[in-house]
Amino acid sequence: MPASKELVLRMKAVSLARRKAAVAFNPCGLHCPEGKPFYCCNASICNSLKKNFDIERKRLVKDGFITSEQNESIDSYWNEETGFWTPDGCGLPRELRYMDCLVYVCGDH
């Protein structure tokens, strides 16, 4: 059994690889099939995920997935009524999006 530090490093490497693959995957919003966003992409869903995303952001910075500056810039995209959602889809660059949005919402469903 690997030492706990080695296990943590392996888990981070797997997590980073998974995130990089998700960021590179099919873009959301206007780039979805037929130009229509996935049915779960909307302001209501976006607002409901905000609390979880804020928690994930702290981990992303701590683990080096995003910089502190990128983390701070995320708040500039937030709208109290629509979340990160815009008429063109998610307003966040893919590399700054919540992992659930990248994998589940933007996935091939």
Order of alpha helices (4+ residues) and beta strands (2+ residues): alpha-alpha-alpha-beta-beta
